[in-house]
């Protein structure tokens, strides 16, 4: 098998650096080199696996015969060999084989590292067994000690056939066909390049945004990459072959314990702080400067002219000094949850600034959710052309700010607070210029209506949309945003069912409707919300009927409802939601609660398949929680 040619170090290097290489795409030419090499390795091995499939089938058949036709007593079968031989590939094929699935009552695929906790291993086995049979995981499993877990496992496996593996039909969606053809075209007919691209894309979500980002990042690499002319180098890639500037990045992992979860953002900042990674046009780099709790910032802050990352988050600082205008290399300004409510005019001198994060949350008892406080920014922000994140800026300080936002064409994330009704048209014109926008949050001032119907060119890669304020209707451009994964509508006061529009969006994972609908009925149609995992239906006090048809919400895991005092019965359609793990009811009527009680509650059977059902009652200015 071709995997033999790859060393053990390469095997570990691939697993350690795959995610990091993807996150550092474009950060530095050298990082791009190692990313490309790793993708070639992945593609090469996939191709080698395909060529060795015939041999694997023979070996796999032998394993299956031992497992299915072998001795009836408990048996341990070991697949051993040096790294890279394809042990996991072979075991996975056997594990997923149809004969195996039909023969064994329960199966588990478990990863056991060199350093492990027996409790976690046992807990994972139990969870895998229940999930494989689509059964609810028993309450309290996460809190059990080792002996309790062993007892539970023994009870579950009694009189069952089981197999435990220790280790850890596709189509192309229509919206991806054009991008796929474009990527293939840029490979210029080179088979290995095409296979490498396929291997890389197989690790990404099948949505237009992710694939377009991948395509955009290719640049001219395929025309000039020397590795395509020397494919044999792939087979000898190891630590000794790494360039000196990548050895430092790789060795840095040694400071973390084995199996330690490494935050990617933190790792990137650490690499940058150590000087391992240099900048490249269009890529965000961060060097963090942490302060102890502060009440004021010294005027000589401006002397730190090399500063790139300034964080005053959660400090008592109320004002920034004018000398901040001297920080010509500053890229990130983090003022989250500080007391700074306005930026000095000198901020517009910082032409390299990419992130302004300045907001705080405050509780709004009237609406039972958090509202966002932004920051006042004067005119001149339109000259900061490198800005990628601007969250949140108060919009009620003159129309000039709204118009200047249209010059910020590199924005990925934008948050607007206190938008007045008359500025809606101007904001729409500005948003039409933001082709790279991925997250948009707009909050109106008081009861002003959000007028957002006139965005002529909606940002096609928008993933997160938060609208807080009155809406006469949902914008007509909303159904065109096929990359959306999160939608939040608050205080919308719509008179017609917004679910009718939202449920057709193909990639939605989370939806929150909070005081967003004044009608009496919400209807979730067949085939609606095919990927949705979290749904919050809060504060709809006029809601009387909730309809969930068969085929709707097939992947829903978490559901919240209420307060909806006029909703007297739980929707029978909840019984159809087999993937639900939790339901929360807020401020419901006594009649609703009584019908849901395990004893004598006529509607309890509707939710008895859900592991976690909670009721929250308003009490003493807060909420009291009861679990069914």
VEXFIBA-11562 format. One record per residue (C-alpha): z, y, x; residue in three letters. Coordinates in steps of 0.02 Angstrom, whole numbers. Each point is the difference from the previous one (the first is absolute). Layout:
{{Z Y X} ALA}
...
! end
This chain:
{{0 0 0} UNK}
{{-48 171 67} UNK}
{{179 63 -18} UNK}
{{49 -100 154} UNK}
{{-84 134 106} UNK}
{{126 131 -54} UNK}
{{166 5 91} UNK}
{{174 -4 -76} UNK}
{{23 181 50} UNK}
{{-156 47 -97} UNK}
{{66 -94 -150} UNK}
{{161 101 1} UNK}
{{-90 161 43} UNK}
{{-109 -16 -153} UNK}
{{148 -26 -117} UNK}
{{101 142 79} UNK}
{{-137 131 11} UNK}
{{-109 -33 -152} UNK}
{{93 121 -113} UNK}
{{31 126 138} UNK}
{{-183 3 51} UNK}
{{-51 32 -179} UNK}
{{125 143 -19} UNK}
{{-51 79 164} UNK}
{{-184 0 -45} UNK}
{{-81 144 89} UNK}
{{161 59 83} UNK}
{{-71 -29 172} UNK}
{{-156 -77 71} UNK}
{{102 -127 95} UNK}
{{94 -52 -157} UNK}
{{-166 -18 -88} UNK}
{{-58 -115 141} UNK}
{{144 -122 -22} UNK}
{{-19 7 -188} UNK}
{{-184 -46 16} UNK}
{{38 -142 120} UNK}
{{131 -71 -116} UNK}
{{-120 6 -147} UNK}
{{-129 -93 105} UNK}
{{130 -132 40} UNK}
{{42 -18 -183} UNK}
{{-183 -13 -49} UNK}
{{-38 -121 143} UNK}
{{141 -114 -52} UNK}
{{-52 6 -182} UNK}
{{-176 -50 50} UNK}
{{68 -136 113} UNK}
{{107 -65 -143} UNK}
{{-153 -11 -111} UNK}
{{-94 -101 132} UNK}
{{147 -118 22} UNK}
{{23 -26 -186} UNK}
{{-76 -172 5} UNK}
{{124 -60 130} UNK}
{{143 86 -91} UNK}
{{-49 -89 -160} UNK}
{{22 -167 89} UNK}
{{169 46 71} UNK}
{{52 80 -164} UNK}
{{-51 -155 -96} UNK}
{{110 -105 112} UNK}
{{149 115 -30} UNK}
{{-29 0 -187} UNK}
{{-8 -190 0} UNK}
{{167 -10 90} UNK}
{{80 120 -122} UNK}
{{-73 -68 -162} UNK}
{{-16 -185 37} UNK}
{{136 -21 130} UNK}
{{176 -67 -15} UNK}
{{96 62 -154} UNK}
{{154 55 98} UNK}
{{21 175 71} UNK}
{{-115 23 149} UNK}
{{-20 133 134} UNK}
{{-175 21 70} UNK}
{{-20 112 152} UNK}
{{-162 86 53} UNK}
{{22 46 182} UNK}
{{-106 76 137} UNK}
{{-24 151 110} UNK}
{{-23 172 -75} UNK}
{{-171 34 -69} UNK}
{{-47 -180 -41} UNK}
{{-8 35 -186} UNK}
{{160 -86 -57} UNK}
{{36 128 -135} UNK}
{{-180 -1 -60} UNK}
{{2 -188 -19} UNK}
{{170 -2 -86} UNK}
{{-53 136 -121} UNK}
{{-155 -96 -52} UNK}
{{106 -154 -32} UNK}
{{131 103 -93} UNK}
{{-131 75 -117} UNK}
{{-96 -162 -27} UNK}
{{-24 -46 -182} UNK}
{{71 -176 24} UNK}
{{157 75 75} UNK}
{{22 124 -141} UNK}
{{-19 -136 -131} UNK}
{{108 -129 90} UNK}
{{155 104 39} UNK}
{{111 73 -134} UNK}
{{47 147 110} UNK}
{{-55 75 166} UNK}
{{62 133 122} UNK}
{{-79 90 147} UNK}
{{138 67 113} UNK}
{{3 96 163} UNK}
{{136 -50 124} UNK}
{{9 108 156} UNK}
{{93 -36 161} UNK}
{{144 103 -66} UNK}
{{37 -36 -182} UNK}
{{139 -7 -129} UNK}
{{16 -165 -91} UNK}
{{52 90 -159} UNK}
{{-163 98 -2} UNK}
{{-104 -156 32} UNK}
{{84 -93 -144} UNK}
{{-13 151 -113} UNK}
{{-186 17 35} UNK}
{{-29 -185 -35} UNK}
{{86 15 -169} UNK}
{{-99 156 -46} UNK}
{{-164 -81 51} UNK}
{{35 -152 -108} UNK}
{{38 104 -155} UNK}
{{-146 119 27} UNK}
{{-123 -142 27} UNK}
{{45 -71 -171} UNK}
{{2 175 -78} UNK}
{{184 -17 -41} UNK}
{{129 138 5} UNK}
{{107 4 157} UNK}
{{182 -33 -51} UNK}
{{118 148 -3} UNK}
{{113 14 150} UNK}
{{-116 -90 122} UNK}
{{2 148 119} UNK}
{{190 -1 7} UNK}
{{26 -187 31} UNK}
{{74 -67 161} UNK}
{{-76 -144 99} UNK}
{{92 -141 -89} UNK}
{{-40 70 -172} UNK}
{{-183 14 48} UNK}
{{-3 -180 61} UNK}
{{79 -58 -163} UNK}
{{-125 100 -104} UNK}
{{-144 -69 102} UNK}
{{61 -179 -16} UNK}
{{19 19 -189} UNK}
{{-174 74 -16} UNK}
{{-85 -135 104} UNK}
{{84 -145 -88} UNK}
{{-132 -121 -67} UNK}
{{-142 111 65} UNK}
{{-135 -25 130} UNK}
{{-6 148 118} UNK}
{{-82 63 159} UNK}
{{65 138 112} UNK}
{{-111 85 129} UNK}
{{96 99 131} UNK}
{{-108 146 59} UNK}
{{-60 142 -69} UNK}
{{-857 40 -615} UNK}
{{-55 182 56} UNK}
{{-129 124 -63} UNK}
{{-53 175 49} UNK}
{{50 132 -130} UNK}
{{-150 108 -51} UNK}
{{80 159 69} UNK}
{{7 -79 174} UNK}
{{-180 -60 11} UNK}
{{-72 164 64} UNK}
{{136 18 132} UNK}
{{-23 -182 52} UNK}
{{-186 25 26} UNK}
{{33 158 99} UNK}
{{120 -90 116} UNK}
{{-123 -143 27} UNK}
{{-139 124 37} UNK}
{{105 85 133} UNK}
{{24 -168 86} UNK}
{{-186 7 44} UNK}
{{-25 -185 -29} UNK}
{{128 -57 129} UNK}
{{75 -161 -75} UNK}
{{166 11 90} UNK}
{{19 182 -51} UNK}
{{-31 -48 -182} UNK}
{{126 -143 10} UNK}
{{126 116 83} UNK}
{{-19 127 -140} UNK}
{{24 -139 -128} UNK}
{{157 -59 87} UNK}
{{69 176 1} UNK}
{{-42 34 -182} UNK}
{{80 -164 -55} UNK}
{{169 75 43} UNK}
{{-25 152 -110} UNK}
{{21 27 -186} UNK}
{{-160 -15 -99} UNK}
{{-9 180 -56} UNK}
{{-125 137 36} UNK}
{{121 116 90} UNK}
{{55 -127 131} UNK}
{{-177 -59 36} UNK}
{{-69 176 9} UNK}
{{138 48 123} UNK}
{{-46 -150 106} UNK}
{{-184 48 -5} UNK}
{{37 181 44} UNK}
{{104 -54 150} UNK}
{{-140 -101 78} UNK}
{{-90 156 60} UNK}
{{-124 -42 137} UNK}
{{101 -142 74} UNK}
{{-124 -135 -45} UNK}
{{-139 91 91} UNK}
{{98 29 160} UNK}
{{140 -128 9} UNK}
{{-18 -94 165} UNK}
{{98 -148 -70} UNK}
{{-149 -49 -106} UNK}
{{-97 -27 162} UNK}
{{134 -108 78} UNK}
{{67 -113 -136} UNK}
{{69 -126 125} UNK}
{{135 127 44} UNK}
{{77 -36 -169} UNK}
{{47 -175 54} UNK}
{{96 58 152} UNK}
{{98 139 -83} UNK}
{{183 -12 49} UNK}
{{138 112 57} UNK}
{{-64 3 179} UNK}
{{-168 61 -62} UNK}
{{71 143 -102} UNK}
{{-31 175 69} UNK}
{{154 80 75} UNK}
{{15 125 -143} UNK}
{{9 -142 -129} UNK}
{{121 -106 100} UNK}
{{132 134 -28} UNK}
{{-27 -5 -188} UNK}
{{9 -189 -2} UNK}
{{156 -11 110} UNK}
{{88 127 -109} UNK}
{{23 -136 -131} UNK}
{{126 -80 118} UNK}
{{131 130 -47} UNK}
{{6 -74 -176} UNK}
{{87 -166 -39} UNK}
{{-105 -147 -55} UNK}
{{-48 6 -185} UNK}
{{66 178 -9} UNK}
{{-94 101 -133} UNK}
{{-87 142 92} UNK}
{{-42 156 -99} UNK}
{{-180 43 45} UNK}
{{24 187 -16} UNK}
{{152 -5 113} UNK}
{{-91 -107 128} UNK}
{{-146 122 7} UNK}
{{118 146 26} UNK}
{{91 -95 138} UNK}
{{-164 -40 88} UNK}
{{-52 182 -10} UNK}
{{169 62 60} UNK}
{{-14 -116 151} UNK}
{{-172 70 37} UNK}
{{-89 -166 -31} UNK}
{{-124 69 -127} UNK}
{{-107 156 8} UNK}
{{-84 95 -139} UNK}
{{-175 -9 -71} UNK}
{{-85 115 -123} UNK}
{{48 -30 -180} UNK}
{{150 -111 35} UNK}
{{180 45 -37} UNK}
{{125 -19 144} UNK}
{{185 38 -11} UNK}
{{132 41 127} UNK}
{{167 11 -84} UNK}
{{133 126 47} UNK}
{{164 -42 -87} UNK}
{{136 128 -22} UNK}
{{181 -23 -44} UNK}
{{49 83 -166} UNK}
{{-47 183 13} UNK}
{{36 157 -99} UNK}
{{-122 112 93} UNK}
{{-142 -17 124} UNK}
{{10 101 161} UNK}
{{-134 132 28} UNK}
{{-46 -77 167} UNK}
{{-68 -152 -92} UNK}
{{-169 77 39} UNK}
{{25 -39 184} UNK}
{{-26 -186 -35} UNK}
{{-187 25 11} UNK}
{{-35 -186 30} UNK}
{{87 -49 -162} UNK}
{{-106 -103 -119} UNK}
{{124 -64 -127} UNK}
{{139 109 -72} UNK}
{{120 -78 -126} UNK}
{{133 102 -88} UNK}
{{12 -126 -141} UNK}
{{168 -5 -94} UNK}
{{73 144 100} UNK}
{{84 158 -66} UNK}
{{-134 111 77} UNK}
{{-55 137 -121} UNK}
{{-128 95 103} UNK}
{{-122 -30 142} UNK}
{{-11 126 142} UNK}
{{-160 101 24} UNK}
{{-15 -77 172} UNK}
{{-61 -160 -81} UNK}
{{-171 80 10} UNK}
{{3 -33 188} UNK}
{{2 -189 -22} UNK}
{{-187 -15 23} UNK}
{{8 -190 24} UNK}
{{105 -37 -155} UNK}
{{-80 -132 -110} UNK}
{{139 -48 -121} UNK}
{{129 111 -84} UNK}
{{128 -101 -99} UNK}
{{113 105 -113} UNK}
{{37 -132 -131} UNK}
{{165 28 -92} UNK}
{{45 151 107} UNK}
{{43 170 -73} UNK}
{{-157 86 63} UNK}
{{-92 70 -151} UNK}
{{-132 107 87} UNK}
{{-104 -8 159} UNK}
{{-21 154 111} UNK}
{{-173 79 6} UNK}
{{-11 -53 183} UNK}
{{-26 -179 -58} UNK}
{{-185 35 -22} UNK}
{{-16 15 190} UNK}
{{32 -187 19} UNK}
{{-181 -59 -5} UNK}
{{44 -177 56} UNK}
{{127 -28 -139} UNK}
{{-46 -155 -101} UNK}
{{153 -37 -105} UNK}
{{111 119 -97} UNK}
{{131 -102 -92} UNK}
{{115 118 -93} UNK}
{{78 -55 -163} UNK}
{{163 -51 -82} UNK}
{{41 -94 -159} UNK}
{{117 61 -134} UNK}
{{62 -86 -157} UNK}
{{-67 65 -165} UNK}
{{124 -60 -133} UNK}
{{-111 62 -141} UNK}
{{-140 -118 48} UNK}
{{102 -137 85} UNK}
{{-99 0 162} UNK}
{{-11 90 166} UNK}
{{-103 157 20} UNK}
{{-70 63 164} UNK}
{{35 166 84} UNK}
{{-139 64 112} UNK}
{{-12 137 130} UNK}
{{-76 174 -2} UNK}
{{-147 21 119} UNK}
{{-84 168 21} UNK}
{{-185 36 15} UNK}
{{-90 -61 155} UNK}
{{27 -185 -25} UNK}
{{-187 -20 -21} UNK}
{{-21 24 187} UNK}
{{101 -159 38} UNK}
{{-153 -111 -10} UNK}
{{83 -155 77} UNK}
{{130 -17 -139} UNK}
{{5 -177 -70} UNK}
{{163 4 -98} UNK}
{{67 149 -97} UNK}
{{149 -48 -108} UNK}
{{58 96 -97} UNK}
{{-60 178 -17} UNK}
{{50 118 -142} UNK}
{{-155 64 -87} UNK}
{{75 146 -97} UNK}
{{-9 128 139} UNK}
{{-174 70 -28} UNK}
{{-174 -70 -29} UNK}
{{-49 23 183} UNK}
{{95 -156 52} UNK}
{{-90 -111 -127} UNK}
{{-170 59 60} UNK}
{{46 -22 183} UNK}
{{45 -182 -33} UNK}
{{-185 -32 -26} UNK}
{{-29 31 186} UNK}
{{114 -144 48} UNK}
{{-133 -135 -6} UNK}
{{97 -125 107} UNK}
{{147 -16 -120} UNK}
{{55 -178 -36} UNK}
{{155 43 -98} UNK}
{{33 155 -107} UNK}
{{151 46 -104} UNK}
{{1 153 -115} UNK}
{{150 66 -98} UNK}
{{19 142 -126} UNK}
{{-184 5 -44} UNK}
{{-32 129 -136} UNK}
{{-128 -32 -135} UNK}
{{-119 138 55} UNK}
{{-18 -74 175} UNK}
{{-59 -170 -61} UNK}
{{-186 39 14} UNK}
{{18 70 176} UNK}
{{100 -153 55} UNK}
{{-136 -115 -69} UNK}
{{-130 92 104} UNK}
{{106 -21 157} UNK}
{{33 -186 -31} UNK}
{{-187 -29 -19} UNK}
{{-16 40 187} UNK}
{{131 -128 53} UNK}
{{-107 -155 23} UNK}
{{131 -92 104} UNK}
{{145 25 -120} UNK}
{{103 -159 -27} UNK}
{{157 66 -86} UNK}
{{12 143 -125} UNK}
{{154 64 -90} UNK}
{{-8 150 -117} UNK}
{{151 69 -94} UNK}
{{-16 141 -126} UNK}
{{115 149 -16} UNK}
{{117 -24 -147} UNK}
{{-104 -37 -156} UNK}
{{-168 60 68} UNK}
{{-147 -113 -40} UNK}
{{-85 -90 144} UNK}
{{-184 45 -13} UNK}
{{-83 -125 115} UNK}
{{-158 -46 -93} UNK}
{{-121 92 114} UNK}
{{12 -96 165} UNK}
{{-188 -14 28} UNK}
{{13 -125 145} UNK}
{{156 -108 -22} UNK}
{{69 -71 163} UNK}
{{-73 -174 -6} UNK}
{{130 -77 117} UNK}
{{152 66 -93} UNK}
{{135 -135 -3} UNK}
{{151 90 -71} UNK}
{{-3 123 -145} UNK}
{{155 87 -69} UNK}
{{-17 127 -141} UNK}
{{155 84 -70} UNK}
{{-28 122 -142} UNK}
{{-83 19 -169} UNK}
{{-175 -71 -19} UNK}
{{-111 34 -149} UNK}
{{-94 -157 50} UNK}
{{-26 -111 151} UNK}
{{-131 71 119} UNK}
{{-172 -76 -26} UNK}
{{-15 -36 186} UNK}
{{154 -113 1} UNK}
{{-94 -161 -48} UNK}
{{-116 25 150} UNK}
{{142 -18 127} UNK}
{{-21 -185 33} UNK}
{{107 3 157} UNK}
{{158 54 -93} UNK}
{{149 -114 29} UNK}
{{138 112 -72} UNK}
{{0 117 -149} UNK}
{{148 99 -63} UNK}
{{-9 112 -154} UNK}
{{155 101 -45} UNK}
{{28 123 -142} UNK}
{{-183 -18 -48} UNK}
{{33 -1 -188} UNK}
{{-165 -85 -39} UNK}
{{-41 -31 -182} UNK}
{{-108 -154 32} UNK}
{{35 -162 92} UNK}
{{-28 27 188} UNK}
{{3 -188 29} UNK}
{{-174 -11 -75} UNK}
{{-69 97 150} UNK}
{{114 -61 138} UNK}
{{-11 -187 -32} UNK}
{{-183 -4 53} UNK}
{{36 62 177} UNK}
{{-27 -156 106} UNK}
{{124 23 144} UNK}
{{155 73 -82} UNK}
{{163 -77 62} UNK}
{{127 122 -72} UNK}
{{1 109 -156} UNK}
{{137 115 -62} UNK}
{{-12 88 -168} UNK}
{{153 112 -23} UNK}
{{1 108 -157} UNK}
{{-187 -11 18} UNK}
{{-44 -55 -178} UNK}
{{58 65 -168} UNK}
{{-82 -134 -107} UNK}
{{74 -152 -87} UNK}
{{-99 -145 75} UNK}
{{-47 -56 176} UNK}
{{-128 -140 11} UNK}
{{-37 -106 153} UNK}
{{-167 -84 -32} UNK}
{{-67 -165 62} UNK}
{{-55 13 183} UNK}
{{91 165 20} UNK}
{{95 39 162} UNK}
{{-57 -157 91} UNK}
{{93 43 162} UNK}
{{148 101 -63} UNK}
{{170 -52 69} UNK}
{{117 139 -58} UNK}
{{-1 89 -168} UNK}
{{123 134 -55} UNK}
{{-7 63 -180} UNK}
{{138 129 -3} UNK}
{{57 135 -120} UNK}
{{-124 -34 -141} UNK}
{{115 42 -143} UNK}
{{-132 -15 -135} UNK}
{{-56 -174 51} UNK}
{{16 -128 -140} UNK}
{{-118 -139 51} UNK}
{{-45 -79 167} UNK}
{{-145 -122 -6} UNK}
{{-42 -116 145} UNK}
{{-150 -112 -29} UNK}
{{-33 -166 84} UNK}
{{-86 29 167} UNK}
{{75 171 31} UNK}
{{114 34 150} UNK}
{{-21 -174 78} UNK}
{{88 48 164} UNK}
{{137 114 -66} UNK}
{{166 -24 90} UNK}
{{109 146 -56} UNK}
{{8 87 -169} UNK}
{{107 148 -58} UNK}
{{10 65 -178} UNK}
{{98 142 -78} UNK}
{{83 102 -60} UNK}
{{-103 -39 -156} UNK}
{{126 4 -143} UNK}
{{-131 -35 -133} UNK}
{{-60 -159 85} UNK}
{{104 -126 -97} UNK}
{{-74 -163 64} UNK}
{{-58 -61 168} UNK}
{{-186 -37 12} UNK}
{{-36 -185 -30} UNK}
{{-138 18 131} UNK}
{{132 4 138} UNK}
{{11 -188 -23} UNK}
{{-177 -10 71} UNK}
{{47 89 162} UNK}
{{41 -152 107} UNK}
{{14 94 165} UNK}
{{137 118 -59} UNK}
{{155 -3 111} UNK}
{{95 145 -78} UNK}
{{7 108 -156} UNK}
{{107 155 -22} UNK}
{{36 82 -168} UNK}
{{67 178 -1} UNK}
{{95 79 -144} UNK}
{{-64 -116 -136} UNK}
{{72 -11 -176} UNK}
{{144 -115 -46} UNK}
{{-116 -99 -113} UNK}
{{-118 -30 145} UNK}
{{141 -59 112} UNK}
{{76 -117 -129} UNK}
{{-168 -85 -26} UNK}
{{-9 -37 187} UNK}
{{170 -81 26} UNK}
{{-4 -182 61} UNK}
{{110 -56 -145} UNK}
{{-71 30 -174} UNK}
{{-129 126 61} UNK}
{{-161 -37 -94} UNK}
{{-108 74 139} UNK}
{{89 -71 152} UNK}
{{-130 -138 21} UNK}
{{-130 134 37} UNK}
{{85 45 164} UNK}
{{95 -159 44} UNK}
{{-131 -45 132} UNK}
{{35 162 95} UNK}
{{131 -25 139} UNK}
{{73 175 -10} UNK}
{{21 98 -162} UNK}
{{103 161 4} UNK}
{{58 124 -131} UNK}
{{49 176 54} UNK}
{{108 106 -117} UNK}
{{31 186 12} UNK}
{{184 22 37} UNK}
{{102 145 69} UNK}
{{-150 95 68} UNK}
{{-70 -155 83} UNK}
{{-51 -177 -44} UNK}
{{100 -159 -25} UNK}
{{-95 -162 36} UNK}
{{14 -169 -86} UNK}
{{-93 -156 53} UNK}
{{-51 -130 -127} UNK}
! end
